[in-house]
């Protein structure tokens, strides 16, 4: 079995980071239901959502780069 390419590992790491960020945002949002919304809570939700979006975007970009890079390599 061959080892995964470095780009595939980086993309997987970014997808996992995005997933963790989404889970934390959803969990925090559920925990804060019924409470008055405070600025700290709002900034936490916005910050974690932005982190998830950036991680997702980076993961997709890395995956596309890996796919296009592997398509240019000659078959061995």
C-alpha positions, 0 to 999 in steps of 0.5 A: 500500500502506498503512502498518501501524497503530502497534499492529500494529508494537508487537505485531509487535515484542513477538512478535519479542522473545518469539521471540528470548527463547525461542531464547536460552533453548533455545540456552542450555539445550542448551549447558548439557546435561551440565553441573552446574546452577548457580544462575546458569544456573537464574536465567538460564533463569527470567529469560529465560523470564519475559521471553518470557512477558511479551513474548508476553502484551503482544503478544497484549494489544496485538493484541487492543486493535488488533483491537477498536479497528479494529472500532469504526472506521467503514468508509471 
